[in-house]
Amino acid sequence: MTVEQKIKSVVDQMKGVTYIFDNWQTANVRLDKLSLPAVLNVLPVSGNFQLGPSQLKDYPNCMLAFMDKTSFDFDGTDNDAIVEKCKNMAKEFILLLNRSRLFEPISGSVPYSVFYDKLNVNVTGITISIQLKETSGIVLCPSRSVKDIVYGRAKE
């Protein structure tokens, strides 16, 4: 399972939340047709491979945006309620992620940023940037070919 598939499996546990894996520009277009609230897993731009004696793990630097609808001329108090809802979605995601054991637990400080008017669709939300560290990666086996380890069983 890829890191993206693992993240999606966690978001799928959040009831009534749409999952998007895309860049900001394409998500901007897609959000007009999708139901909100949503979690946007922004395409990772960097990360690390952790190579051990028996596994190769992926440690991507991830940005996740938690968003919901707002009105065009939003009131500060009403919009603050949406921000709090998005913060709660982020908290739920982190707790579900930790329970999944798919990644090393997230702990300590997790900074967030609030966004308004970032996209064409009227949404408000928060972003968090975290490095996810797979607990289980690609199993290395000296008797298997490199292509088989990386890509799976080759069709012969």
HURA-V297611 format. One line per field, one symbol per residue. ss: DSSP state (A for helix, B for strand, O for the rest). phi: phi as a letter, one per 40 degrees, with the letter a starting at -180 (. if undefined). psi: psi as a letter, one per 20 degrees, with the letter a starting at -180 (. if undefined). A space follows every 10 residues. Layout:
ss: ???
phi: ???
psi: ???
This chain:
ss: OOAAAAAAAA AOOOOOOBBB BBOAAAAAAA AAAOOOOBBB BBBBBBBBBB BOOOBBBBBB BBBBBBBBBO OOOOOAAAAA AAAAAAAAAA AAAAAAAAAA OOBOOOOOOO OBBBBBOOOO OOBBBBBBBB BOOBOOOBBO OOOOOAAAAA AOOOOO
phi: .cdccccdcc cccccgbcbb bacdcccdcc ccbbcbcabb ccdcbaibcb bbcbabbbbc cbbbbbaacb ccbccdcccc ccdccccccc ccdcccdccc gcbcdcagcb cbbcbbfcbc ccbbabbbbb ccbdcbbccc bdcccdcccc bgdccb
psi: prgghggghg hhiopjpppp orrgghhggh hhiqqqrqpo oppqiraqpo oahiqoqpmq oqppppqrqr qgmqqggghh hgghghhhgg ggggghghhh jhrqqprbpn qqppqqkhrh qnqqaqqqoq ppophpbppp ohiqqghggg iappp.
